[in-house]
Amino acid sequence: MFDRLIEKLKASPKSIIFTEGHDPRILEAADRLKKGGFLTPILIGNVEAVQAKAKECGFDIAGLEILDPATYPDMDAMVEKMVDLRKGKMTAEECRALLAKGNYFGTMLVKLGYADALLGGATYSTADTVRPALQLVKTRPGAHLVSSCFILARGEEKLAMGDCAINLSYEDTLDKEGNVVLSAADKLAEVAIEVANCAKLFGIDPKVAMLSFSTKGSGKGATVGLSQAATARAKELAPDLAIDGEMQFDAAVSPTVGQLKFPGSPVAGYANTFIFPCIEAGNIGYKIAQRLGGFEAYGPILLGLNAPINDLSRGCNADEVYKMALITAAQA
């Protein structure tokens, strides 16, 4: 899976910001990426402190760029740009204070085109990585929300799951008069299509199951109607995508159960891309696959942003940093 990403990056090398340049896990991954030559790390932090930590840990970062918000020569212009992006919601002083932090500073570097991608979260929370992205990079044209995907790998088997990390639930968006401008079903359908497109990046031919505790109307209430409506909407928006629902997990993965409960479905029994109706189900589901099913889980991979920005687990190791860097840059 990662060989595929490396070949893509070799054909079109990218640069990636690491917001926590002093962290030994980041430095080890940066050393490894430097040797690869297809993805250029840019480290955020105090130059002397970053270099000292790398030397202490035995990592070679010679020649890599280290940027310190405290000494960045174009900070005034960056502050002015952030004030403009926030459209009066923050003063220049407030923007300057935020840009002194690696997460905001790094995100602005991506926004200004200084780098292609960003990876953070080794010490920051998910919210502290996602919030600057939403405020500064924002969603790309045509996207209505940010969502996430996890790629799960076990040997040659690869699966995609979403959204397991960002959207707590799906509700209609209303205008001031109370009219629906974006329905909950539209949102979940968009997540399904985004996750399917992400799956393709990893060589998965997506067969998308819209998951529920109900299969083809066998149950009522809760999120069943949402999954049904989102399935119909996704088929309208992406008619060439193999997607079906709503269905229970056993119907999604077992050909016998799938064709019994959902006869004639091109997805039931053969799904490899799973869309959950809420974050509780999604987060629990991918962790069960990871911890009991023996899958390696990569993510959350953020979808819908105007540039590739991803979040690490604070419990990550250097190998996970390296692999998430490949994933992030390959989204560019």
C-alpha positions in Angstrom: 0.0 0.0 0.0 2.7 2.4 0.9 4.9 1.5 -2.1 2.0 2.8 -4.2 2.1 6.1 -2.4 5.9 6.4 -2.6 5.8 5.8 -6.4 3.2 8.6 -6.7 5.4 11.0 -4.6 8.5 10.1 -6.6 6.7 11.1 -9.7 5.6 14.4 -8.1 7.7 15.2 -5.0 6.0 17.3 -2.3 6.8 19.2 0.9 5.2 18.7 4.3 5.0 20.8 7.4 5.5 19.1 10.8 4.1 21.4 13.5 6.1 19.7 16.3 9.6 19.8 15.0 11.2 19.2 18.5 9.4 15.8 19.0 11.8 12.8 18.7 9.1 10.8 16.7 8.8 13.6 14.2 12.6 13.9 13.9 13.0 10.2 13.3 10.4 10.3 10.6 12.0 13.4 9.1 15.4 11.7 9.0 13.8 8.7 7.2 11.9 11.0 4.7 15.1 13.0 4.0 16.9 9.8 3.0 13.9 8.9 0.7 14.2 12.1 -1.2 10.6 12.2 -2.5 9.0 14.2 0.4 10.7 17.2 1.9 10.0 17.8 5.6 9.8 21.4 7.0 10.1 21.5 10.8 8.4 24.1 13.0 10.2 25.1 16.2 13.1 26.9 17.7 16.1 26.1 15.4 18.7 25.5 18.1 16.3 23.4 20.2 15.2 21.2 17.2 18.8 20.7 16.1 19.9 19.9 19.7 17.2 17.3 20.1 18.0 15.7 16.7 21.7 15.5 17.7 20.8 14.0 21.1 18.6 11.3 19.5 21.0 10.6 16.7 18.8 11.7 13.8 20.2 13.4 10.7 18.2 16.5 9.7 21.1 18.4 8.2 19.9 20.6 5.4 16.2 20.4 6.4 14.4 23.7 6.8 13.4 24.7 10.4 11.1 27.6 10.8 10.6 29.4 14.1 7.4 31.6 14.4 9.4 33.9 16.8 12.0 34.8 14.2 9.9 34.4 11.0 10.8 37.5 8.8 7.4 37.7 7.1 5.3 37.5 10.2 3.7 40.9 9.8 2.4 39.9 6.3 1.2 36.6 7.7 -0.7 38.4 10.5 -2.3 40.7 8.0 -3.4 37.8 5.8 -4.9 35.9 8.8 -6.9 39.0 9.9 -8.3 39.1 6.3 -9.1 35.4 6.4 -10.9 35.7 9.7 -13.0 38.6 8.3 -13.2 40.7 11.4 -13.5 37.9 13.9 -10.0 38.4 15.3 -7.8 41.4 15.9 -4.3 41.6 14.6 -3.0 41.1 18.2 -5.1 37.9 18.5 -3.9 36.6 15.2 -0.3 37.3 16.1 -0.7 35.4 19.4 -2.1 32.4 17.6 0.5 32.4 14.9 3.2 32.2 17.6 1.9 28.6 18.0 3.2 25.9 15.6 -0.3 24.6 14.6 -1.5 28.0 13.4 1.8 29.1 12.0 2.2 25.8 10.0 -1.4 26.0 8.7 -0.8 29.5 7.4 2.4 28.3 5.6 0.2 25.8 3.8 -2.5 28.4 3.1 0.2 30.7 1.6 1.6 28.0 -0.6 4.9 27.6 1.2 4.3 23.9 1.6 2.0 21.3 0.1 0.7 19.6 3.2 0.8 19.5 7.0 0.9 16.8 9.7 0.3 17.6 13.3 -1.0 16.2 16.5 1.9 14.4 18.1 1.4 16.7 21.0 -1.6 18.8 19.9 -5.2 17.6 20.3 -7.2 16.7 17.2 -9.2 20.0 17.8 -6.0 22.0 17.8 -5.0 20.6 14.4 -8.5 20.7 12.8 -9.5 24.2 14.1 -6.7 26.2 12.3 -7.4 24.2 9.1 -11.1 25.1 9.2 -10.4 28.7 10.0 -7.6 29.3 7.5 -7.5 26.6 4.8 -11.2 26.0 4.9 -13.2 23.5 2.7 -12.4 23.2 -0.9 -14.9 24.4 -3.6 -17.9 22.1 -3.7 -17.3 20.6 -0.3 -19.8 21.4 2.4 -18.1 19.8 5.4 -14.9 18.2 6.6 -15.0 14.5 7.4 -12.5 11.7 7.9 -11.5 8.3 6.8 -9.5 5.5 8.4 -7.7 3.0 6.2 -7.4 -0.4 7.8 -4.9 -3.0 6.5 -4.4 -6.6 7.4 -1.9 -8.3 5.1 -3.2 -7.7 1.6 -6.7 -6.9 2.8 -7.6 -3.2 2.9 -10.8 -1.5 4.1 -12.0 2.1 4.4 -14.2 3.5 7.2 -15.7 6.9 7.8 -16.6 9.2 9.5 -15.0 7.9 12.7 -13.4 11.1 14.0 -14.9 14.5 13.0 -18.7 14.7 12.6 -20.6 13.8 15.8 -23.9 13.4 14.0 -25.8 14.7 10.9 -28.5 17.4 11.1 -30.2 19.6 8.6 -28.6 23.0 8.1 -31.3 25.7 8.1 -31.3 29.3 6.9 -32.7 32.2 9.0 -36.2 31.5 7.8 -36.0 27.8 8.8 -35.6 26.4 5.3 -33.3 23.4 4.8 -30.3 24.5 2.8 -28.3 21.3 3.3 -30.0 18.2 4.6 -28.5 15.6 6.9 -28.8 13.1 4.1 -26.8 15.4 1.8 -24.1 15.6 4.4 -23.8 11.8 5.0 -23.9 11.2 1.2 -21.0 13.6 0.8 -19.1 11.8 3.4 -19.7 8.5 1.7 -18.4 9.8 -1.7 -15.4 11.4 0.0 -14.4 8.2 1.8 -14.9 6.2 -1.4 -12.5 8.6 -3.3 -10.0 8.4 -0.4 -10.2 4.6 -0.7 -9.2 4.7 -4.3 -6.0 6.5 -3.4 -4.9 3.3 -1.6 -5.8 0.9 -4.4 -9.2 0.0 -3.0 -12.0 -0.4 -5.6 -14.7 1.0 -3.3 -17.9 -1.0 -2.6 -19.7 1.2 -0.2 -22.0 0.0 2.5 -24.2 2.6 4.3 -24.3 0.9 7.7 -27.2 0.7 10.1 -28.9 -1.6 12.6 -31.4 -2.2 9.9 -31.1 -3.9 6.4 -33.4 -2.7 3.6 -36.1 -1.4 5.9 -36.1 -4.2 8.4 -35.9 -1.7 11.3 -37.4 1.7 12.0 -36.4 4.8 13.9 -33.1 6.4 15.0 -30.8 6.8 12.0 -32.4 4.3 9.7 -34.2 7.0 7.6 -31.0 9.0 7.4 -29.0 6.1 6.0 -31.8 5.3 3.5 -32.0 8.9 2.3 -28.2 9.3 2.2 -27.9 6.2 0.1 -30.4 7.5 -2.4 -28.7 10.9 -2.5 -25.2 9.4 -3.0 -26.5 7.4 -5.9 -27.7 10.6 -7.5 -24.4 12.4 -6.9 -22.1 9.5 -7.9 -24.1 7.2 -10.2 -21.0 5.2 -11.1 -20.1 4.4 -7.5 -21.0 0.9 -6.1 -23.0 1.9 -3.0 -26.0 0.4 -1.3 -27.9 0.6 2.0 -29.1 0.8 4.6 -27.6 -2.5 5.8 -26.3 -4.2 8.9 -22.6 -5.1 9.1 -23.1 -8.8 8.7 -25.1 -8.1 5.5 -22.3 -5.9 4.3 -19.5 -8.5 4.7 -21.0 -11.9 4.5 -22.1 -13.0 0.9 -24.5 -15.5 2.4 -26.2 -13.1 4.8 -25.9 -10.2 2.4 -27.7 -11.9 -0.4 -30.3 -13.3 1.9 -31.1 -10.0 3.6 -30.5 -7.7 0.5 -30.9 -9.9 -2.6 -29.6 -8.5 -5.8 -27.4 -5.8 -4.1 -24.0 -5.4 -5.9 -22.5 -4.4 -2.5 -24.1 -6.6 0.2 -21.7 -9.3 1.2 -18.7 -7.7 -0.6 -18.4 -4.3 0.9 -14.9 -2.9 1.6 -15.9 0.7 2.4 -18.1 1.4 5.4 -20.0 4.5 6.2 -21.3 4.9 9.8 -24.4 7.0 10.6 -22.8 8.7 13.6 -19.4 9.1 15.3 -20.2 6.7 18.2 -20.7 3.8 15.8 -17.8 4.8 13.6 -15.2 5.3 16.3 -16.2 2.1 18.1 -16.3 0.2 14.9 -12.8 1.0 13.6 -11.3 0.4 17.0 -12.9 -3.1 17.2 -11.5 -3.9 13.8 -8.1 -2.6 15.0 -7.9 -4.2 18.4 -9.8 -7.5 17.9 -9.5 -7.9 14.1 -5.8 -7.4 13.9 -6.0 -4.5 11.4 -3.5 -1.7 11.3 -5.5 1.6 11.3 -4.2 4.7 9.5 -5.9 8.0 10.1 -7.9 10.0 10.7 -7.4 11.2 7.1 -9.2 14.5 6.8 -11.4 14.9 3.8 -13.0 18.0 2.2 -10.2 20.6 3.0 -8.6 22.9 0.5 -5.2 21.3 1.3 -4.0 18.1 2.8 -3.8 18.5 6.6 -3.9 15.5 8.9 -3.9 14.7 12.6 -1.7 12.2 14.4 -2.5 10.3 17.6 -0.6 11.6 20.6 0.3 8.0 21.2 1.8 7.5 17.7 5.3 6.1 17.1 7.8 7.3 14.4 6.8 4.7 11.9 3.2 5.9 12.1 4.4 9.5 11.7 6.3 8.4 8.6 3.3 6.5 7.1 0.8 9.3 7.8 3.2 11.8 6.2 3.1 9.6 3.0 -0.7 9.5 3.2 -1.0 13.2 3.7 1.4 14.2 0.9 -0.2 11.8 -1.5 -3.5 13.7 -1.1 -1.9 16.8 -2.6 
